[in-house]
Amino acid sequence: MIRQVTCLCAAASLLALAAAATAAGPLPKKGEPAITEQTQKSGGPRPAEQRALRFDSADLAFEVLPATETLNGVATLGFTAKAPLARLLIDLDKNLPVTAIAIDGQRLAPGAWSNPDGQLAITLPHPLAAGASVSARITYGGTPHVAVKAPWDDGMVWSKTPDGRTWFATTAEGYGCDLFWPCLDFPTGEPGVVTLHITVPKGLKAPSNGKLLGVDTRPDGRTTWNWRIKHPNTYAIALNVGPYEEISASYKSRFGNIIPMYYWYLPGEKSKAERLFAEFAPTLDFFESTIGPYPFGDEKVGVVETPHMGMEHQTINAYGNAYAKAPEGFDWLFQHEFSHEWFGNQLTAANWDDYWLHEGYGSYMQPLYGQWREGDARYAVMLDRQRAGIANTVPIVRGREITEEEVYEASKGGPGLDIYNKGSWMLHTLRYLIGDGPFFAATRLEVYGRTDPRPGNFAPRYGSSREFEGFVARVTGKDYRWFFDVYLRRAALPELVQNRRGDTLSLAWKAPGGIIFPMPVEVKVGDRIVRVAMPGGRGSLSVPGGAHVVVDPDARILKRSIALEEVQAWRAEQAKKPGAK
């Protein structure tokens, strides 16, 4: 996602904006209903009653009412109990009051449910036995939370096109799906299948997730757009409404299947839209050749222009980068959000604590694509831009179940942008350490659960840092716990101490917590590059007395840089000065 932008291209000012937005937290507009702490929270420890539910299906009917900026909904949710239950706990913003509930067709009295803080509690007419299924039909509606600075905070985005027509979108990754539909707001709360019915005013379209089942036109000119998607992320369901025009084509995959591609864009931008659409096929080819099959080829590749910057909504990625041009020759935001179809939608972190699997990999895909397109120089330049954004204040992984806000917000002790930039650089270093073959084999295991993915032989899955560590051990036959302990579970970077005396260059790693860090190091001596083994974290190399020596000449290792620390400290001081922006 792009709630906090990766450090690519000219994104430095956006980084500052994103950090400020998340640090301050969103403020409600005048007259806007307050959002509760429960609704703001996504993930983290969950009640046993929610963990006892398997979310089988959701049939969601929405009516978007732009004139009043309100939303009405009817959600029919199917669950299977994994343990005996007397009530259902379903997350839903209390600013969308429930007016009716039926359980398995039986209408409940109003006293059978309550929602004081954003978690709807429904007393079942009869206790539910383990293994039994239940259907809950929930009718609700009201004034949903409005995003103040989307997508850096979440909610509804009510906007206008340049010619004054309705342009509306949702963004919900931070606060979660409960902002506009009743759901289980934690990563493993994915429904098996979701059917969407989105009713919009005459003249507007509603591109959304998955496969289009059809469009129904009502007597008054309103239309209902019907979609179906399998295994969507909890935050991936998206409403997008506007007077869109459409570009479409079919892509012949290197795996033999045909994948439909669509881009919905605002009128008057056809030439710009066509240039962006021309990036779809080569970007898809990069991912399929480098990582593996597009996970949702039986549905679509979908992108929609939105009044906010971007978000990885499964098969309907939000794009709002204003068709910006960049030195690397491709739209980095489109590419980043598209990467999440693999790292986020196909592979989903079971716990927000492992969210670097989404954003670290998602960020690494931009320099990797630059390398695939143009070679090592582009790769190095793009990685260098990311390197300047690494803060090293908090470990990327903290070993406990946490909320999304505890990852993204510094005020809540989160690593923030490090899950992007440090995660990307960690992967760069791992690739150097174990080699391309094992690196991409471990990546495929994490994404698909197998090293030989083909269309039809895999399904969306949950992953974790520990699992990924195990996959690396499996494909290499070696234990790299020391590597992951330093880069994931420690904040500080390892420091490489160099000492040259006479004809001997001595190298020693100083890792946080005294961890033994046997990372091999390349050394350039004159025109020759030597890889120095570092058993026990130490190594040495004989060098001619007058030879010019460069340690780690291709910057393959993420390590401490005093120069960067001084730059960051200097910038922090400049920011404190009167008149600083």
Secondary structure per residue as TSV (DSSP state, phi and psi in degrees):
chain	resnum	aa	ss	phi	psi
A	1	M	-	360.0	177.2
A	2	I	-	-127.6	31.4
A	3	R	S	-61.1	-36.2
A	4	Q	S	-129.1	118.3
A	5	V	-	-79.1	147.2
A	6	T	-	-69.5	153.3
A	7	C	S	-84.5	74.8
A	8	L	-	-125.9	150.4
A	9	C	T	55.7	-132.2
A	10	A	T	-98.3	43.0
A	11	A	-	-92.1	5.3
A	12	A	H	-60.1	-42.7
A	13	S	H	-66.1	-35.0
A	14	L	H	-68.4	-32.9
A	15	L	H	-59.6	-45.7
A	16	A	H	-63.9	-42.0
A	17	L	H	-62.0	-44.7
A	18	A	H	-63.6	-44.2
A	19	A	H	-61.8	-41.5
A	20	A	H	-65.1	-41.1
A	21	A	H	-63.7	-44.9
A	22	T	H	-75.3	-31.1
A	23	A	H	-67.3	-42.5
A	24	A	H	-75.6	-32.1
A	25	G	-	81.3	151.2
A	26	P	-	-71.9	143.0
A	27	L	-	-109.4	135.3
A	28	P	-	-68.3	147.1
A	29	K	-	-70.2	161.0
A	30	K	T	-58.0	127.3
A	31	G	T	84.1	-6.3
A	32	E	-	-80.9	136.6
A	33	P	-	-63.7	142.4
A	34	A	-	-69.9	150.7
A	35	I	-	-102.2	138.6
A	36	T	-	-82.3	163.0
A	37	E	H	-61.8	-36.1
A	38	Q	H	-62.3	-43.2
A	39	T	H	-71.5	-33.6
A	40	Q	H	-65.8	-25.8
A	41	K	-	-84.3	131.9
A	42	S	-	-127.8	127.7
A	43	G	B	81.2	-159.0
A	44	G	S	81.2	-175.8
A	45	P	S	-58.0	137.9
A	46	R	-	-120.5	153.0
A	47	P	-	-60.7	148.1
A	48	A	H	-57.8	-33.3
A	49	E	H	-65.6	-31.5
A	50	Q	H	-75.8	-39.4
A	51	R	H	-66.3	-20.2
A	52	A	T	-84.1	4.3
A	53	L	E	-108.1	135.1
A	54	R	E	-100.8	123.9
A	55	F	E	-88.1	103.8
A	56	D	E	-84.2	-44.6
A	57	S	E	-158.6	156.7
A	58	A	E	-140.8	128.7
A	59	D	E	-113.0	112.4
A	60	L	E	-117.0	118.2
A	61	A	E	-109.1	121.3
A	62	F	E	-117.9	143.7
A	63	E	E	-121.3	118.3
A	64	V	E	-93.7	125.5
A	65	L	E	-118.9	84.5
A	66	P	T	-61.8	-32.6
A	67	A	T	-61.4	-34.6
A	68	T	T	-109.8	1.2
A	69	E	T	51.7	48.5
A	70	T	E	-124.2	169.3
A	71	L	E	-142.0	129.0
A	72	N	E	-112.0	145.1
A	73	G	E	-146.4	150.6
A	74	V	E	-129.9	117.6
A	75	A	E	-114.9	123.5
A	76	T	E	-109.5	111.3
A	77	L	E	-111.5	133.2
A	78	G	E	-110.5	128.8
A	79	F	E	-129.5	156.1
A	80	T	E	-121.3	131.4
A	81	A	E	-79.4	130.1
A	82	K	S	-93.6	-7.5
A	83	A	S	-153.7	160.5
A	84	P	-	-58.3	139.5
A	85	L	E	-137.7	142.2
A	86	A	E	-108.0	-14.4
A	87	R	E	-151.5	162.5
A	88	L	E	-105.8	137.3
A	89	L	E	-114.5	113.3
A	90	I	E	-126.9	133.2
A	91	D	E	-79.5	130.0
A	92	L	-	-160.9	128.2
A	93	D	-	-54.7	129.4
A	94	K	T	-69.4	-11.2
A	95	N	T	-74.0	-1.5
A	96	L	S	-116.4	79.5
A	97	P	-	-60.0	141.7
A	98	V	E	-85.7	131.0
A	99	T	E	-108.2	-19.1
A	100	A	E	-159.9	145.7
A	101	I	E	-139.1	136.2
A	102	A	E	-126.7	135.2
A	103	I	E	-110.5	118.3
A	104	D	T	49.7	40.4
A	105	G	T	86.5	-8.9
A	106	Q	E	-93.3	115.5
A	107	R	E	-70.0	133.7
A	108	L	-	-93.7	151.4
A	109	A	-	-71.2	148.6
A	110	P	G	-53.6	-29.3
A	111	G	G	-72.2	-5.1
A	112	A	G	-83.6	-5.0
A	113	W	E	-140.1	158.2
A	114	S	E	-152.6	153.8
A	115	N	-	-149.4	70.0
A	116	P	S	-73.0	-26.2
A	117	D	S	-135.9	10.3
A	118	G	S	108.4	8.8
A	119	Q	E	-126.9	105.9
A	120	L	E	-74.3	119.0
A	121	A	E	-104.5	121.5
A	122	I	E	-118.0	117.0
A	123	T	E	-78.3	122.3
A	124	L	E	-74.0	144.7
A	125	P	E	-59.7	-32.9
A	126	H	E	-140.4	142.6
A	127	P	E	-56.8	148.1
A	128	L	E	-102.8	124.3
A	129	A	-	-80.8	156.9
A	130	A	T	-59.1	132.0
A	131	G	T	92.2	-11.2
A	132	A	-	-83.9	152.9
A	133	S	E	-106.4	156.5
A	134	V	E	-147.0	146.9
A	135	S	E	-118.6	129.1
A	136	A	E	-119.0	122.4
A	137	R	E	-106.8	115.3
A	138	I	E	-116.9	122.0
A	139	T	E	-104.8	128.7
A	140	Y	E	-153.0	173.9
A	141	G	E	166.5	166.3
A	142	G	E	154.9	-152.0
A	143	T	-	-100.3	103.1
A	144	P	-	-73.5	160.2
A	145	H	-	-60.5	136.2
A	146	V	B	-100.9	130.9
A	147	A	-	-68.8	134.0
A	148	V	S	-81.9	-43.1
A	149	K	S	-142.5	70.1
A	150	A	T	-67.1	146.2
A	151	P	T	-93.8	14.7
A	152	W	T	-72.2	-19.6
A	153	D	S	-133.7	172.1
A	154	D	-	-113.8	161.9
A	155	G	E	141.0	-158.8
A	156	M	E	-85.1	143.1
A	157	V	E	-118.5	99.1
A	158	W	E	-93.2	118.2
A	159	S	E	-140.2	-178.7
A	160	K	E	-131.1	145.2
A	161	T	-	-72.4	166.6
A	162	P	T	-55.4	-26.8
A	163	D	T	-96.9	14.0
A	164	G	S	90.1	9.3
A	165	R	-	-91.1	160.8
A	166	T	E	-60.8	134.8
A	167	W	E	-140.2	111.1
A	168	F	E	-132.5	144.1
A	169	A	E	-152.7	160.7
A	170	T	E	-114.9	151.4
A	171	T	E	-144.7	127.6
A	172	A	-	-142.3	16.2
A	173	E	T	-66.2	-41.0
A	174	G	T	-71.7	-54.7
A	175	Y	T	-85.6	-25.4
A	176	G	-	104.2	174.2
A	177	C	G	-60.7	-26.0
A	178	D	G	-67.5	-3.2
A	179	L	G	-65.9	-28.0
A	180	F	T	-145.1	0.3
A	181	W	S	-152.0	150.1
A	182	P	-	-72.8	125.4
A	183	C	B	-153.3	-177.5
A	184	L	-	-106.0	104.5
A	185	D	-	-89.2	68.0
A	186	F	S	-154.4	156.9
A	187	P	T	-54.4	-39.9
A	188	T	T	-86.0	11.0
A	189	G	-	-89.5	22.6
A	190	E	-	-62.9	133.4
A	191	P	-	-76.5	151.5
A	192	G	S	-67.5	-38.1
A	193	V	E	-151.9	144.2
A	194	V	E	-129.1	130.5
A	195	T	E	-111.0	131.0
A	196	L	E	-115.7	139.1
A	197	H	E	-130.4	107.0
A	198	I	E	-114.8	112.3
A	199	T	E	-98.4	126.8
A	200	V	E	-132.8	160.1
A	201	P	-	-62.8	161.1
A	202	K	T	-54.4	137.5
A	203	G	T	88.6	-3.5
A	204	L	-	-111.3	156.9
A	205	K	B	-120.2	160.2
A	206	A	-	-135.9	69.2
A	207	P	-	-63.4	137.0
A	208	S	-	-148.3	-160.4
A	209	N	S	-75.5	147.7
A	210	G	S	78.8	-140.8
A	211	K	E	-106.0	135.3
A	212	L	E	-75.7	122.2
A	213	L	E	-88.8	-22.9
A	214	G	E	151.8	165.7
A	215	V	E	-123.1	125.1
A	216	D	E	-102.1	132.0
A	217	T	E	-104.0	128.5
A	218	R	-	-91.2	163.5
A	219	P	T	-56.8	-31.8
A	220	D	T	-87.1	5.5
A	221	G	S	97.0	-14.1
A	222	R	-	-64.7	153.6
A	223	T	E	-124.6	148.7
A	224	T	E	-117.2	120.8
A	225	W	E	-98.4	123.7
A	226	N	E	-110.6	123.1
A	227	W	E	-130.3	158.3
A	228	R	E	-141.4	135.5
A	229	I	E	-137.1	143.8
A	230	K	E	-102.6	138.1
A	231	H	S	51.2	51.4
A	232	P	-	-78.0	147.3
A	233	N	-	-54.3	153.0
A	234	T	T	-59.9	-36.3
A	235	Y	T	-95.2	3.9
A	236	A	T	-84.2	-18.9
A	237	I	-	-64.3	131.2
A	238	A	-	-139.3	137.1
A	239	L	-	-102.5	131.1
A	240	N	E	-136.6	122.5
A	241	V	E	-131.9	130.8
A	242	G	B	-178.0	175.6
A	243	P	S	-84.4	56.9
A	244	Y	-	-69.2	149.1
A	245	E	E	-107.8	163.3
A	246	E	E	-132.8	139.5
A	247	I	E	-118.5	138.4
A	248	S	E	-144.8	157.1
A	249	A	E	-163.8	170.4
A	250	S	E	-112.3	143.0
A	251	Y	E	-114.6	126.6
A	252	K	E	-87.8	106.9
A	253	S	-	-69.6	150.8
A	254	R	T	-66.2	-10.2
A	255	F	T	-96.2	3.6
A	256	G	S	99.0	-15.5
A	257	N	-	-89.5	159.4
A	258	I	E	-102.6	126.5
A	259	I	E	-115.0	120.8
A	260	P	E	-74.3	141.7
A	261	M	E	-125.3	136.3
A	262	Y	E	-137.1	143.7
A	263	Y	E	-133.9	123.4
A	264	W	E	-102.7	125.5
A	265	Y	E	-137.1	165.9
A	266	L	-	-76.4	146.0
A	267	P	T	-57.4	146.8
A	268	G	T	90.5	1.4
A	269	E	-	-122.0	27.9
A	270	K	H	-59.2	-46.1
A	271	S	H	-66.0	-40.4
A	272	K	H	-66.4	-41.6
A	273	A	H	-63.2	-40.1
A	274	E	H	-64.9	-36.4
A	275	R	H	-67.5	-39.7
A	276	L	H	-66.6	-43.2
A	277	F	H	-60.9	-31.1
A	278	A	T	-64.2	-17.7
A	279	E	T	-81.6	-17.2
A	280	F	H	-59.8	-52.9
A	281	A	H	-63.6	-49.0
A	282	P	H	-64.8	-33.3
A	283	T	H	-66.5	-42.5
A	284	L	H	-62.1	-40.1
A	285	D	H	-64.4	-39.1
A	286	F	H	-58.4	-50.6
A	287	F	H	-65.2	-41.3
A	288	E	H	-68.9	-34.5
A	289	S	H	-78.7	-28.7
A	290	T	H	-95.6	-42.2
A	291	I	T	-104.8	-56.9
A	292	G	-	155.7	-172.5
A	293	P	S	-57.1	143.4
A	294	Y	-	-58.9	126.1
A	295	P	T	-69.6	-20.8
A	296	F	T	-123.3	40.9
A	297	G	T	-64.4	-22.9
A	298	D	T	-83.9	-0.9
A	299	E	T	-111.8	-80.5
A	300	K	-	-179.0	163.6
A	301	V	E	-94.0	120.2
A	302	G	E	-132.2	136.7
A	303	V	E	-136.5	141.9
A	304	V	E	-134.7	138.4
A	305	E	E	-74.8	131.8
A	306	T	-	-128.0	159.0
A	307	P	S	-79.9	9.8
A	308	H	S	-126.3	171.8
A	309	M	S	-69.4	-45.6
A	310	G	E	173.0	159.4
A	311	M	E	-170.5	148.9
A	312	E	-	-90.7	68.8
A	313	H	-	-80.2	119.3
A	314	Q	T	-50.4	119.5
A	315	T	T	64.6	8.3
A	316	I	S	-149.3	59.4
A	317	N	E	-62.0	136.4
A	318	A	E	-81.2	135.2
A	319	Y	E	-130.4	124.7
A	320	G	-	-145.0	39.6
A	321	N	S	-90.2	8.2
A	322	A	T	57.4	27.3
A	323	Y	T	56.8	39.0
A	324	A	-	-64.7	144.2
A	325	K	-	-95.3	149.6
A	326	A	-	-143.0	154.5
A	327	P	T	-59.3	-29.3
A	328	E	T	-76.2	-6.9
A	329	G	S	83.7	9.5
A	330	F	S	-142.1	161.9
A	331	D	-	-81.7	103.7
A	332	W	H	-63.9	-32.1
A	333	L	H	-71.4	-44.1
A	334	F	H	-56.4	-46.1
A	335	Q	H	-65.5	-40.1
A	336	H	H	-64.3	-48.3
A	337	E	H	-65.2	-37.0
A	338	F	H	-64.8	-33.0
A	339	S	H	-59.4	-27.5
A	340	H	T	-72.3	-10.6
A	341	E	T	-62.5	-31.5
A	342	W	T	-90.1	-50.0
A	343	F	B	-105.1	80.7
A	344	G	T	147.6	-48.0
A	345	N	T	-98.1	-48.1
A	346	Q	T	-73.2	-55.3
A	347	L	E	-96.5	120.0
A	348	T	E	-119.1	129.7
A	349	A	E	-65.9	126.3
A	350	A	S	-69.4	-19.8
A	351	N	S	-137.9	135.2
A	352	W	G	-56.1	-21.2
A	353	D	G	-61.3	-23.2
A	354	D	G	-102.8	26.6
A	355	Y	T	-71.1	-11.5
A	356	W	H	-60.9	-24.3
A	357	L	H	-60.5	-32.6
A	358	H	H	-78.8	-58.0
A	359	E	H	-85.2	-32.1
A	360	G	H	-66.3	-48.7
A	361	Y	H	-65.6	-42.0
A	362	G	H	-58.7	-37.3
A	363	S	H	-75.8	-35.6
A	364	Y	H	-66.9	-25.6
A	365	M	H	-65.8	-23.6
A	366	Q	H	-70.9	-54.4
A	367	P	H	-63.2	-31.9
A	368	L	H	-65.4	-38.2
A	369	Y	H	-67.8	-38.9
A	370	G	H	-59.2	-40.9
A	371	Q	H	-66.1	-41.7
A	372	W	H	-63.1	-36.1
A	373	R	H	-81.9	-43.5
A	374	E	H	-126.5	-17.4
A	375	G	-	113.6	-171.5
A	376	D	H	-66.7	-31.8
A	377	A	H	-63.8	-45.2
A	378	R	H	-63.8	-41.8
A	379	Y	H	-56.9	-46.8
A	380	A	H	-65.4	-42.0
A	381	V	H	-63.2	-44.5
A	382	M	H	-68.8	-38.9
A	383	L	H	-64.8	-37.4
A	384	D	H	-61.9	-38.0
A	385	R	H	-64.2	-37.1
A	386	Q	H	-68.9	-36.3
A	387	R	H	-58.1	-35.3
A	388	A	T	-68.3	-15.4
A	389	G	T	-95.8	5.0
A	390	I	-	-84.0	126.8
A	391	A	-	-100.1	-35.0
A	392	N	-	60.0	36.4
A	393	T	S	-94.9	-27.0
A	394	V	S	-138.1	141.3
A	395	P	-	-58.0	146.4
A	396	I	S	-66.1	-37.3
A	397	V	-	-121.5	130.9
A	398	R	-	-114.9	1.0
A	399	G	S	75.8	27.0
A	400	R	S	-148.9	164.8
A	401	E	-	-78.8	121.1
A	402	I	-	-131.5	167.4
A	403	T	B	-88.4	166.7
A	404	E	S	-60.4	-40.7
A	405	E	H	-63.9	-31.9
A	406	E	H	-71.8	-11.9
A	407	V	H	-90.4	-46.3
A	408	Y	H	-87.5	-29.0
A	409	E	-	-100.5	122.0
A	410	A	G	-61.4	-33.5
A	411	S	G	-65.0	-19.7
A	412	K	G	-105.5	16.4
A	413	G	T	80.4	21.6
A	414	G	-	-85.9	156.0
A	415	P	-	-75.1	-15.3
A	416	G	T	57.3	-125.5
A	417	L	T	-64.8	-15.5
A	418	D	H	-64.9	-25.0
A	419	I	H	-67.1	-22.1
A	420	Y	H	-84.0	-67.6
A	421	N	H	-74.0	-46.6
A	422	K	H	-70.0	-36.8
A	423	G	H	-60.2	-42.8
A	424	S	H	-62.9	-46.5
A	425	W	H	-68.3	-33.4
A	426	M	H	-60.8	-42.4
A	427	L	H	-66.4	-38.7
A	428	H	H	-58.0	-45.0
A	429	T	H	-69.3	-39.9
A	430	L	H	-61.8	-41.1
A	431	R	H	-60.6	-41.5
A	432	Y	H	-63.2	-42.9
A	433	L	H	-66.5	-45.5
A	434	I	H	-105.4	-12.7
A	435	G	-	94.3	158.5
A	436	D	H	-61.3	-44.4
A	437	G	H	-57.1	-58.2
A	438	P	H	-63.2	-35.7
A	439	F	H	-61.1	-49.8
A	440	F	H	-75.6	-25.7
A	441	A	H	-65.9	-44.3
A	442	A	H	-64.8	-37.7
A	443	T	H	-62.6	-45.0
A	444	R	H	-65.1	-38.6
A	445	L	H	-59.7	-41.9
A	446	E	H	-69.6	-38.9
A	447	V	H	-76.8	-46.9
A	448	Y	H	-109.0	-15.6
A	449	G	S	82.1	7.1
A	450	R	S	-159.1	159.6
A	451	T	S	-94.2	-5.5
A	452	D	S	-120.8	52.6
A	453	P	-	-65.6	139.7
A	454	R	-	-140.9	152.3
A	455	P	T	-52.8	124.6
A	456	G	T	98.9	-12.2
A	457	N	S	-107.5	16.0
A	458	F	-	-148.7	164.7
A	459	A	-	-140.1	161.5
A	460	P	-	-53.6	144.2
A	461	R	E	-141.7	164.8
A	462	Y	E	-101.7	147.0
A	463	G	E	-138.4	173.3
A	464	S	-	-150.7	167.0
A	465	S	H	-64.1	-43.3
A	466	R	H	-63.5	-38.7
A	467	E	H	-63.3	-44.7
A	468	F	H	-61.3	-42.1
A	469	E	H	-57.8	-40.2
A	470	G	H	-67.0	-36.3
A	471	F	H	-66.1	-38.7
A	472	V	H	-62.5	-43.3
A	473	A	H	-62.7	-37.8
A	474	R	H	-65.8	-43.1
A	475	V	H	-83.0	-18.7
A	476	T	H	-103.5	-21.3
A	477	G	S	73.6	16.7
A	478	K	S	-130.5	154.0
A	479	D	-	-93.1	114.6
A	480	Y	-	-109.8	33.0
A	481	R	H	-58.3	-36.8
A	482	W	H	-58.3	-37.2
A	483	F	H	-65.4	-50.4
A	484	F	H	-71.7	-32.3
A	485	D	H	-60.8	-39.9
A	486	V	H	-74.7	-51.3
A	487	Y	H	-81.8	-29.7
A	488	L	T	-98.8	-40.5
A	489	R	T	-106.8	9.5
A	490	R	-	-129.6	150.8
A	491	A	S	-84.8	-47.5
A	492	A	S	-72.2	152.1
A	493	L	-	-88.7	155.1
A	494	P	-	-68.8	146.3
A	495	E	E	-111.9	132.4
A	496	L	E	-98.4	113.6
A	497	V	E	-93.8	127.6
A	498	Q	E	-115.0	141.4
A	499	N	E	-145.2	118.6
A	500	R	E	-113.4	118.9
A	501	R	E	-132.1	120.2
A	502	G	T	60.1	-123.8
A	503	D	T	-97.6	16.4
A	504	T	E	-123.2	128.3
A	505	L	E	-104.0	118.0
A	506	S	E	-103.9	136.3
A	507	L	E	-125.0	140.9
A	508	A	E	-146.2	133.0
A	509	W	E	-87.5	133.2
A	510	K	E	-114.6	99.1
A	511	A	-	-101.2	151.9
A	512	P	G	-61.3	143.8
A	513	G	G	70.9	12.2
A	514	G	G	70.2	17.2
A	515	I	-	-65.3	134.4
A	516	I	-	-70.9	125.7
A	517	F	-	-127.0	87.5
A	518	P	-	-85.0	47.2
A	519	M	-	-74.6	118.5
A	520	P	-	-64.8	152.3
A	521	V	E	-129.3	132.2
A	522	E	E	-84.7	139.3
A	523	V	E	-130.2	129.6
A	524	K	E	-97.2	117.8
A	525	V	E	-113.6	106.2
A	526	G	T	64.8	-118.5
A	527	D	T	-103.0	7.2
A	528	R	E	-111.1	135.9
A	529	I	E	-107.2	128.0
A	530	V	E	-119.6	135.1
A	531	R	E	-95.2	116.9
A	532	V	E	-96.2	119.6
A	533	A	-	-68.3	148.0
A	534	M	-	-130.8	58.6
A	535	P	G	-60.8	134.2
A	536	G	G	71.4	7.8
A	537	G	G	85.3	12.3
A	538	R	E	-135.5	151.0
A	539	G	E	-163.4	167.5
A	540	S	E	-148.7	163.0
A	541	L	E	-148.8	134.8
A	542	S	E	-80.6	129.2
A	543	V	-	-132.7	143.0
A	544	P	-	-59.3	147.1
A	545	G	T	-54.8	-40.2
A	546	G	T	-96.6	6.5
A	547	A	-	-73.5	143.6
A	548	H	-	-82.6	130.7
A	549	V	E	-122.1	132.0
A	550	V	E	-126.3	123.4
A	551	V	E	-90.5	133.1
A	552	D	S	52.5	59.6
A	553	P	T	-65.1	-25.5
A	554	D	T	-102.4	14.8
A	555	A	-	50.2	54.9
A	556	R	-	-87.8	-13.9
A	557	I	S	-117.2	129.9
A	558	L	-	-76.6	111.8
A	559	K	-	-144.9	170.3
A	560	R	-	-62.5	138.8
A	561	S	-	-128.0	110.3
A	562	I	H	-63.8	-36.4
A	563	A	H	-60.1	-45.0
A	564	L	H	-66.6	-38.2
A	565	E	H	-61.3	-39.5
A	566	E	H	-68.4	-38.2
A	567	V	H	-62.7	-45.6
A	568	Q	H	-63.9	-40.8
A	569	A	H	-65.3	-40.2
A	570	W	H	-63.9	-43.4
A	571	R	H	-64.8	-37.5
A	572	A	H	-63.1	-39.5
A	573	E	H	-67.2	-41.4
A	574	Q	H	-61.7	-36.1
A	575	A	H	-67.1	-22.6
A	576	K	H	-82.6	-13.5
A	577	K	S	-72.3	148.6
A	578	P	T	-56.6	134.8
A	579	G	T	84.4	-3.6
A	580	A	-	-69.6	143.8
A	581	K	-	-99.4	360.0
